């Protein structure tokens, strides 16, 4: 339903004032702040219309109005300005991501922590969907004392690492043989197709060299198995206790965040939009009826990706948080793409 310009100005002012103060907004305040040449009585009539149509609620008979879930939805979809993260926020985000960690889970954990810190909400980041992902490459990094780090990257952007211990310090011949085996048997193969039997078959083809290479192949398979699992990282649990509207339901929300299956449903996006919101009663779970979930998908290199999300109050600062979530989703995709090179 399309509202008139005046009704939109009133709704927008009520939403933004309520987000800022948490207090119902009255007609006298709106008459004083809005550039409208109308009386408080006219504004009250407009507020009554918005209430009748479900955009506003009136907590008490003599009080002002507050936005309903429908009012928030209209405001976000039609009235919210297209803001961008501040330079300070961008610097904090980019300076905190450490690509040298050597594992995509570590980078996702950093990103999740940054998101929770900047928004004051609970934050969640899912790893890239392993469905359809294949092996991009594998690398060996000698770390001394007969130990070698095996690094495996997938087309989804996931990078996994494991330490393999050899009987002797790795030489050029051993490392070259490993690369040849991976290239011939596993590069470009879907993660789901790399089984223990396939590893054993590759080892059997090596004859007497199999014993030298087996620790590396075992670590390679462990990396593949880890990359085949979709996980969700959650940070900022304590932030929920600092959000007045969510304090009473925080124990139930925390329990929900500890349920892997529920988390996966929570982070699932249903559209191709760069940002997706579930506001109040739009949420599936009863404990989130006073919460808003803001989700944004990320896609490393345009392939299979995951989701970054925050869970906050319906009174969240949408003008700041939505651009942050959208920006961080882009940073996440780029970071995982960089890791997999």
C-alpha positions in Angstrom: 0.0 0.0 0.0 1.4 3.4 -1.0 1.1 6.2 1.6 0.9 9.9 0.8 4.1 12.0 1.2 2.8 13.6 4.4 1.9 10.2 6.0 5.4 8.9 5.0 7.1 11.9 6.6 5.1 11.3 9.8 5.8 7.5 9.8 9.5 8.1 9.2 9.8 10.7 11.9 8.0 8.4 14.4 10.3 5.4 13.6 13.5 7.4 13.8 12.5 9.2 17.0 11.4 5.9 18.6 14.6 4.2 17.7 16.6 7.1 19.2 14.6 7.4 22.5 12.5 4.3 23.0 9.6 6.6 23.9 6.2 6.9 22.2 6.0 9.9 19.8 3.2 12.5 20.1 1.6 14.9 17.7 3.0 18.1 19.4 6.5 16.9 18.9 5.9 16.0 15.3 4.2 19.4 14.6 7.3 21.1 16.0 9.9 19.1 14.1 8.4 18.4 10.8 8.4 20.9 7.9 4.6 20.6 7.6 2.2 23.5 7.6 -0.4 21.7 9.5 -1.8 21.6 13.0 -1.2 19.0 15.7 -4.9 18.0 15.2 -4.2 17.2 11.5 -1.1 15.2 12.4 -3.2 13.3 15.0 -5.7 12.4 12.2 -2.9 11.1 10.1 -1.5 9.2 13.0 -4.9 7.7 13.6 -5.1 6.6 10.0 -1.6 5.0 10.2 -2.7 3.2 13.3 -5.9 2.0 11.7 -3.9 0.6 8.8 -1.5 -1.2 11.1 1.6 1.0 10.7 1.5 2.3 14.2 0.6 1.1 17.7 -0.6 3.1 20.6 0.7 1.6 23.9 -1.7 3.7 26.1 -4.8 5.7 25.4 -3.3 9.1 26.1 0.2 8.3 24.9 1.9 8.9 21.5 2.4 6.2 18.9 5.2 3.7 18.3 6.0 1.8 15.0 4.5 -1.7 14.5 6.3 -4.4 12.6 4.4 -3.3 9.5 5.5 0.3 10.1 9.2 -0.8 10.4 8.8 -2.8 7.2 7.4 0.1 5.3 10.1 2.4 6.6 13.0 0.1 5.7 11.7 -0.9 2.3 10.6 2.6 1.1 11.9 5.4 3.3 15.3 4.5 4.7 18.1 6.4 3.0 21.0 4.5 1.3 23.7 5.2 3.8 27.3 3.8 3.7 29.6 2.8 6.5 31.8 5.6 7.9 35.5 5.7 7.1 36.2 4.9 10.7 34.1 1.7 10.6 35.7 0.7 7.3 39.2 1.1 8.7 38.3 -0.9 11.9 36.9 -3.7 9.7 39.8 -4.0 7.3 42.5 -3.5 9.9 41.2 -6.4 12.0 41.1 -9.1 9.4 44.2 -11.3 9.5 44.6 -13.3 6.3 47.8 -15.0 7.7 45.7 -17.2 10.0 45.7 -19.9 7.2 42.2 -21.1 7.9 38.8 -19.7 6.7 37.2 -20.5 10.0 39.6 -18.2 11.8 38.9 -15.4 9.3 35.1 -15.9 9.7 35.5 -15.8 13.5 37.3 -12.5 13.2 34.6 -11.0 10.9 31.9 -12.2 13.3 33.6 -10.6 16.3 34.0 -7.3 14.4 30.3 -7.4 13.4 29.1 -7.9 16.9 31.4 -5.2 18.2 30.4 -2.6 15.7 26.7 -3.2 15.9 26.2 -4.0 19.5 24.1 -7.0 18.4 24.6 -10.7 18.4 26.4 -11.7 15.2 26.5 -14.9 13.2 28.5 -16.0 10.1 27.9 -19.2 8.3 30.7 -20.9 6.3 30.3 -21.3 2.6 27.8 -23.9 1.4 30.0 -26.9 0.5 27.3 -28.2 -2.0 28.9 -28.3 -5.4 32.3 -27.0 -4.2 35.4 -28.7 -5.6 39.2 -28.8 -4.8 41.0 -25.8 -6.2 44.6 -26.6 -5.0 46.7 -28.0 -2.2 50.0 -26.7 -0.8 52.7 -27.9 1.5 54.5 -25.6 3.9 57.5 -27.2 5.9 57.4 -26.0 9.5 60.4 -27.9 10.8 61.0 -31.0 12.9 59.7 -33.2 10.1 56.4 -31.4 10.3 54.5 -30.1 7.2 51.4 -27.9 7.0 49.0 -29.2 4.4 46.8 -26.3 3.0 43.7 -27.2 1.0 41.5 -24.6 -0.7 38.1 -25.2 -2.3 36.2 -23.3 -5.0 33.8 -22.1 -2.3 36.7 -20.0 -0.8 37.1 -22.3 2.2 40.8 -22.9 3.2 41.7 -25.7 5.7 45.0 -26.7 7.1 46.4 -29.7 9.0 49.9 -30.6 10.3 51.4 -33.8 9.0 54.4 -35.5 10.7 56.8 -37.3 8.4 59.5 -39.9 9.1 62.1 -37.5 7.7 62.4 -33.9 6.6 60.4 -33.5 3.3 62.6 -33.2 0.2 61.8 -31.8 -3.2 60.9 -35.2 -4.6 58.3 -36.0 -1.9 56.7 -32.6 -2.3 56.6 -32.8 -6.1 55.1 -36.3 -5.9 52.4 -35.0 -3.5 51.5 -32.2 -5.9 51.4 -34.6 -8.9 49.1 -37.0 -7.0 46.7 -34.2 -6.0 46.6 -32.7 -9.5 46.0 -36.1 -11.1 43.4 -37.5 -8.7 41.7 -34.7 -6.8 41.9 -31.2 -8.3 38.5 -30.2 -9.7 36.8 -33.1 -8.0 33.7 -32.2 -5.8 34.4 -32.4 -2.1 31.7 -35.0 -1.7 33.5 -37.2 -4.2 36.8 -37.4 -2.2 36.3 -40.4 -0.1 38.7 -42.5 2.1 38.5 -45.2 -0.6 39.6 -42.7 -3.3 42.6 -41.7 -1.1 43.6 -45.3 -0.6 43.3 -46.0 -4.3 45.6 -43.0 -5.0 48.1 -44.2 -2.4 48.1 -47.8 -3.8 49.1 -46.5 -7.2 52.3 -45.1 -5.7 53.9 -48.5 -4.9 56.8 -48.2 -2.4 56.4 -44.4 -2.3 53.0 -44.8 -0.6 54.5 -44.9 2.9 56.3 -41.7 2.5 53.3 -39.9 1.2 50.6 -41.4 3.3 50.8 -38.9 6.2 50.3 -36.0 3.7 47.4 -37.7 2.1 45.7 -38.4 5.4 46.1 -34.7 6.4 44.8 -33.8 2.9 41.7 -35.9 3.5 41.1 -34.4 7.0 41.2 -30.9 5.3 38.7 -32.1 2.7 36.4 -33.5 5.4 36.5 -30.2 7.4 35.8 -28.2 4.2 32.7 -30.4 3.6 31.0 -29.3 6.8 28.9 -26.1 6.9 29.4 -24.4 10.3 28.1 -21.2 11.9 30.2 -18.9 14.1 28.3 -16.8 16.7 29.7 -13.8 18.7 28.3 -11.1 20.9 26.1 -13.3 23.0 26.5 -10.8 25.9 25.2 -8.0 23.7 21.7 -9.5 23.9 21.7 -8.8 27.7 22.4 -5.2 27.0 19.4 -4.7 24.7 16.4 -3.8 26.9 13.8 -5.2 24.6 15.5 -8.5 24.3 16.6 -8.9 27.9 13.7 -11.0 29.0 13.9 -13.4 26.0 17.7 -13.5 26.0 17.9 -17.0 27.6 15.7 -18.5 24.9 17.6 -16.6 22.2 20.9 -17.9 23.5 19.6 -21.4 23.6 18.5 -20.9 20.0 21.9 -19.7 19.0 23.4 -22.9 20.4 21.3 -25.1 18.1 23.1 -25.7 14.9 20.0 -26.7 12.9 18.0 -23.7 14.1 21.0 -21.4 13.3 21.1 -22.7 9.8 17.4 -21.9 9.3 17.9 -18.5 10.9 20.6 -17.6 8.4 18.9 -19.0 5.3 18.1 -16.2 2.8 15.1 -16.6 0.6 15.8 -13.9 -2.0 18.7 -12.7 -4.1 18.6 -9.3 -2.4 21.9 -7.9 -1.0 20.3 -7.5 2.4 17.3 -9.3 3.9 15.5 -8.5 7.1 13.0 -10.4 9.3 11.2 -8.0 11.7 9.4 -9.0 14.8 6.5 -11.3 14.0 8.1 -12.1 10.6 10.6 -14.3 12.5 9.9 -18.0 12.7 10.9 -18.4 16.4 8.7 -17.0 19.2 11.6 -15.7 21.2 12.5 -13.4 18.3 9.1 -11.6 18.2 10.8 -8.4 19.4 13.9 -8.8 17.4 15.1 -8.0 13.9 17.5 -10.3 12.0 19.5 -8.6 9.3 21.1 -11.0 6.9 23.4 -10.5 3.8 24.8 -13.3 1.6 28.4 -13.4 0.5 29.9 -15.3 -2.4 33.6 -15.8 -2.7 34.5 -15.3 -6.4 30.8 -15.5 -7.3 30.6 -19.1 -6.2 28.8 -20.9 -3.3 28.8 -18.7 -0.2 27.4 -18.2 3.2 25.6 -15.5 5.2 26.6 -12.8 7.7 23.8 -11.7 10.1 23.1 -9.7 13.2 20.3 -10.2 15.7 19.1 -7.0 17.5 16.0 -5.2 18.6 13.3 -4.1 16.3 14.4 -0.6 17.5 17.9 -1.2 15.9 19.7 1.7 14.2 18.8 0.5 10.7 20.4 3.4 9.0 23.8 2.4 10.4 23.6 -1.4 10.8 22.1 -2.3 7.4 25.0 -0.7 5.5 27.5 -2.3 7.9 26.1 -5.8 7.4 26.0 -5.3 3.6 29.6 -4.0 3.5 30.9 -6.8 5.7 29.3 -9.4 3.5 31.3 -8.1 0.6 34.5 -8.0 2.7 33.9 -11.6 3.8 33.5 -12.9 0.2 36.7 -11.0 -0.8 38.7 -12.3 2.2 37.8 -16.0 1.5 38.5 -15.5 -2.2 41.9 -14.1 -1.3 42.6 -17.1 1.0 41.8 -19.6 -1.6 44.3 -18.3 -4.2 
